[in-house]
Amino acid sequence: MGDVARRCVFYVGGFDPKGAAHYHALYRDECARQPTADGLQRTVGPRRRQANDNAAWQIQARGSTGPVDTHYECLRWDDIVRQHWPRSTAALWWQVIASTLFYLRHGTWWRMFRLSWPPAVAVFTPFLLVCALLLGIPLVAGGGGWWVAKQLQQPVAGVAAALLVAVGLWWAGRRIEARYSMYWLMRSYAFTARQARGEVPVLEERLQALAQQVVARVRSGVDDEVLLVGHSSGAIMAASILARALRIAPDLAGGRCRLALLTLGQWIPLLGLLPMAGPFRDELRLLGATRGLQWTDFSAPPDGCCFALTHPITACGVPHDAADGAKVKLLNPRFAEQFDATAYAALKRDKFRLHFQYLHAAPQPGDYDYFAITSGPLSLAQRYAAQPSVEDFHRLRWRRRPPA
């Protein structure tokens, strides 16, 4: 029997200019596709604008276990994303170069690489691509044009060859970028660097306002569970919002309403490892010390755009006492068990799509089911109470080989 009849979900998306309309349609359509293991019939209501400028919708789940009503609200920051979303190629390339050098200069990229090499490689590859385009196109095109002109004794032919080579290299570079959504990743990467330097004051104001909304909802007493969900770099925002809410109301996690944090494909060390991100590490320290808080992190090792099965607090150099603080549980969604071999191989090849699988339906039901988590009768703590946290995952850590 479940322990939740009424729930509030606060969803925080990643660095994405698409707003609540996109995420409402995604939830509605994917929820309809998800095969259910709990036997509940779910109805996703229309999206409605709230007085606080967020958007929300209602989810009704009905079945033999009793009704569950969920208020699902998107905590808005997509307007801030759009303000910091460079559209020109020149501006974006400048951000790629400046942000990568910033992370390298402070040693943060190296610490990321030692912690989990796939996300470190993912954020460094766009820098290599930009350098290859900036340096490779003039060198290769110029060299090729010179060789053709010399062989044919025709300067015009050399110019034409150089132009063809330049266009071909540009086309190939853009194809590679689109294949792996590199520019989307770099926009998020650059924004996190600005956030660490305190250059986005409007974000600080928004996070504080959203924290007050979370406090008001928990204190209203209408819910059995308030679940804060952060996906990708939205996990950074969700952690910060919850920490600020706990500063406003230190007893927030100790009442009748269960307070829980769910992070999906998290990027928390991207900010937490920067030397000037001390205020954010203080927020992680507060979350870790909060008794009664359930923090469950789902991350898939094949997802190269997250710090898979990496403790979001201790990875940032913040100690965490599991016996006398928040219950932090690291779990693998095991997407491979929810797809046949062919479909899963295709999913793994599409890195961008894989990073969003946490929010999508799967052909077969499994232990991880986003729609059961957010609209089912079990609280987050109850649903995964029997699953042990993954504490010894080191496969993606860089290890220096001992000398022969």
Secondary structure as the mmCIF struct_conf table of DSSP 4:
data_model
#
loop_
_struct_conf.conf_type_id
_struct_conf.id
_struct_conf.beg_label_comp_id
_struct_conf.beg_label_asym_id
_struct_conf.beg_label_seq_id
_struct_conf.end_label_comp_id
_struct_conf.end_label_asym_id
_struct_conf.end_label_seq_id
BEND BEND1 ASP A 3 ASP A 3
BEND BEND2 ALA A 5 ALA A 5
STRN STRN1 ARG A 6 VAL A 12
BEND BEND3 PHE A 15 PHE A 15
BEND BEND4 PRO A 17 PRO A 17
HELX_RH_AL_P HELX_RH_AL_P1 ALA A 20 ARG A 33
BEND BEND5 GLN A 34 GLN A 34
HELX_LH_PP_P HELX_LH_PP_P1 PRO A 35 THR A 36
BEND BEND6 ALA A 37 ASP A 38
STRN STRN2 GLN A 41 VAL A 44
STRN STRN3 ARG A 48 ARG A 49
TURN_TY1_P TURN_TY1_P1 ALA A 51 ASN A 52
BEND BEND7 ASP A 53 ASP A 53
STRN STRN4 ALA A 55 ARG A 62
BEND BEND8 GLY A 63 GLY A 63
TURN_TY1_P TURN_TY1_P2 SER A 64 THR A 65
STRN STRN5 VAL A 68 CYS A 74
HELX_RH_AL_P HELX_RH_AL_P2 ASP A 78 GLN A 83
TURN_TY1_P TURN_TY1_P3 HIS A 84 HIS A 84
BEND BEND9 SER A 88 SER A 88
HELX_RH_AL_P HELX_RH_AL_P3 THR A 89 ARG A 105
TURN_TY1_P TURN_TY1_P4 HIS A 106 GLY A 107
HELX_RH_AL_P HELX_RH_AL_P4 THR A 108 LEU A 115
HELX_RH_AL_P HELX_RH_AL_P5 TRP A 117 CYS A 131
HELX_RH_PI_P HELX_RH_PI_P1 ALA A 132 GLY A 136
HELX_RH_AL_P HELX_RH_AL_P6 ILE A 137 LEU A 152
TURN_TY1_P TURN_TY1_P5 GLN A 153 GLN A 153
HELX_RH_AL_P HELX_RH_AL_P7 PRO A 155 TYR A 180
TURN_TY1_P TURN_TY1_P6 SER A 181 SER A 181
HELX_RH_AL_P HELX_RH_AL_P8 MET A 182 ALA A 196
TURN_TY1_P TURN_TY1_P7 ARG A 197 GLY A 198
HELX_RH_AL_P HELX_RH_AL_P9 PRO A 201 SER A 220
TURN_TY1_P TURN_TY1_P8 GLY A 221 GLY A 221
BEND BEND10 ASP A 224 ASP A 224
STRN STRN6 GLU A 225 HIS A 231
TURN_TY1_P TURN_TY1_P9 SER A 232 SER A 233
HELX_RH_AL_P HELX_RH_AL_P10 GLY A 234 ILE A 248
TURN_TY1_P TURN_TY1_P10 PRO A 250 ASP A 251
HELX_RH_3T_P HELX_RH_3T_P1 LEU A 252 GLY A 254
BEND BEND11 GLY A 255 CYS A 257
STRN STRN7 ARG A 258 LEU A 264
BEND BEND12 GLY A 265 GLY A 265
HELX_RH_AL_P HELX_RH_AL_P11 ILE A 268 GLY A 272
TURN_TY1_P TURN_TY1_P11 LEU A 273 LEU A 273
BEND BEND13 LEU A 274 LEU A 274
TURN_TY1_P TURN_TY1_P12 PRO A 275 MET A 276
HELX_RH_AL_P HELX_RH_AL_P12 GLY A 278 GLY A 288
TURN_TY1_P TURN_TY1_P13 ALA A 289 ALA A 289
TURN_TY1_P TURN_TY1_P14 ARG A 291 GLY A 292
STRN STRN8 GLN A 294 PHE A 298
TURN_TY1_P TURN_TY1_P15 PRO A 301 PRO A 302
TURN_TY1_P TURN_TY1_P16 GLY A 304 CYS A 305
BEND BEND14 CYS A 306 CYS A 306
TURN_TY1_P TURN_TY1_P17 ALA A 308 LEU A 309
TURN_TY1_P TURN_TY1_P18 PRO A 312 ILE A 313
HELX_RH_3T_P HELX_RH_3T_P2 THR A 314 CYS A 316
TURN_TY1_P TURN_TY1_P19 GLY A 317 GLY A 317
TURN_TY1_P TURN_TY1_P20 ALA A 322 ALA A 323
BEND BEND15 ASP A 324 GLY A 325
STRN STRN9 LYS A 327 LEU A 331
HELX_RH_3T_P HELX_RH_3T_P3 PHE A 335 GLN A 338
BEND BEND16 PHE A 339 PHE A 339
HELX_RH_AL_P HELX_RH_AL_P13 ALA A 341 ARG A 349
HELX_RH_AL_P HELX_RH_AL_P14 LYS A 351 HIS A 355
TURN_TY1_P TURN_TY1_P21 PHE A 356 PHE A 356
HELX_RH_3T_P HELX_RH_3T_P4 GLN A 357 LEU A 359
BEND BEND17 HIS A 360 HIS A 360
BEND BEND18 PRO A 363 GLN A 364
BEND BEND19 ASP A 367 ASP A 367
HELX_RH_AL_P HELX_RH_AL_P15 TYR A 370 SER A 375
BEND BEND20 GLY A 376 LEU A 378
HELX_RH_AL_P HELX_RH_AL_P16 LEU A 380 ARG A 383
TURN_TY1_P TURN_TY1_P22 TYR A 384 ALA A 386
BEND BEND21 GLN A 387 GLN A 387
HELX_LH_PP_P HELX_LH_PP_P2 PRO A 388 SER A 389
TURN_TY1_P TURN_TY1_P23 ARG A 395 LEU A 396
BEND BEND22 ARG A 397 ARG A 397
HELX_LH_PP_P HELX_LH_PP_P3 ARG A 400 PRO A 403
#
